[in-house]
């Protein structure tokens, strides 16, 4: 799945295959991204504000978000970015996850 330059909320689900989301621009959008088997790459606006939950069962998590973290490990990141009401939920059963600002 490939998505580029979206200004609203996004839900992307894949049972087998990679997900790449570029230029998610909503400041307080709801982003639900899930893959059973595949890598996930997401770029969200540096203006995004809200809760962040990123996890993988078998893989690694990488993020350069400027977040206040509640928990952080190689396979999980949970916390908040800014003061907004948005929600970023990214999960993979088997795959690496990368989430950054653009």
C-alpha positions in Angstrom: 0.0 0.0 0.0 1.4 3.4 -0.9 -0.3 6.7 0.1 1.1 10.2 -0.5 0.0 13.7 0.6 -3.1 13.1 2.6 -4.7 15.9 4.7 -7.2 13.8 6.6 -7.3 10.7 8.7 -6.0 7.4 7.3 -6.7 3.7 7.9 -4.4 1.3 6.1 -4.4 -2.4 6.7 -2.4 -5.1 4.9 -2.3 -8.9 5.6 0.8 -9.4 3.5 2.9 -6.6 2.1 4.6 -3.3 3.0 2.8 -0.1 3.8 4.3 3.3 2.9 2.5 6.5 3.9 4.2 9.8 2.9 3.2 13.4 3.8 0.4 12.8 6.3 -0.4 16.4 6.9 -3.4 16.4 9.4 -2.5 18.2 12.6 -4.9 16.1 14.7 -5.8 13.2 12.4 -6.4 9.7 13.3 -3.9 7.4 11.7 -4.5 3.6 12.1 -1.9 1.6 10.3 -1.7 -2.2 10.6 0.2 -5.0 8.9 0.2 -8.7 9.6 3.4 -9.4 7.6 5.3 -6.4 6.1 7.3 -3.3 6.9 5.6 0.0 7.6 7.0 3.4 6.9 5.1 6.6 7.8 5.9 10.3 7.6 3.7 12.6 9.5 3.6 16.4 9.7 5.9 18.0 12.3 2.7 19.9 13.3 0.9 16.6 14.3 -0.2 16.5 17.9 -1.7 13.5 19.7 -1.1 10.1 21.2 1.4 7.7 19.7 1.4 3.9 19.9 3.9 2.0 17.7 4.6 -1.7 18.1 5.7 -4.8 16.4 5.8 -8.4 17.6 8.6 -9.5 15.4 10.8 -6.6 14.1 12.2 -3.3 15.2 10.7 0.2 15.7 12.5 3.3 14.6 11.3 6.8 15.1 12.6 10.4 15.2 9.4 11.9 16.5 9.8 14.6 19.1 7.6 12.7 21.6 7.2 12.6 25.4 7.5 8.8 25.8 5.7 6.7 28.3 7.5 3.6 27.2 10.3 2.8 24.6 12.0 -0.4 23.5 13.3 -2.0 20.3 9.7 -3.2 19.5 7.5 -0.5 21.1 7.0 3.2 21.5 4.2 4.8 23.4 3.7 8.5 24.3 2.5 11.9 23.1 3.5 14.4 20.6 2.4 18.0 21.3 -0.9 18.9 22.8 -3.3 17.8 20.1 -6.2 15.3 20.0 -4.9 13.2 17.1 -4.0 9.5 17.3 -1.2 7.6 15.6 -1.5 3.8 16.0 1.0 1.7 14.0 1.4 -2.1 14.5 2.8 -5.0 12.7 2.9 -8.7 13.7 6.0 -9.4 11.6 7.9 -6.4 10.2 9.9 -3.3 10.9 8.3 0.1 11.5 9.8 3.5 10.8 7.9 6.7 11.7 9.4 10.1 11.2 8.4 13.7 10.6 8.7 15.4 7.3 
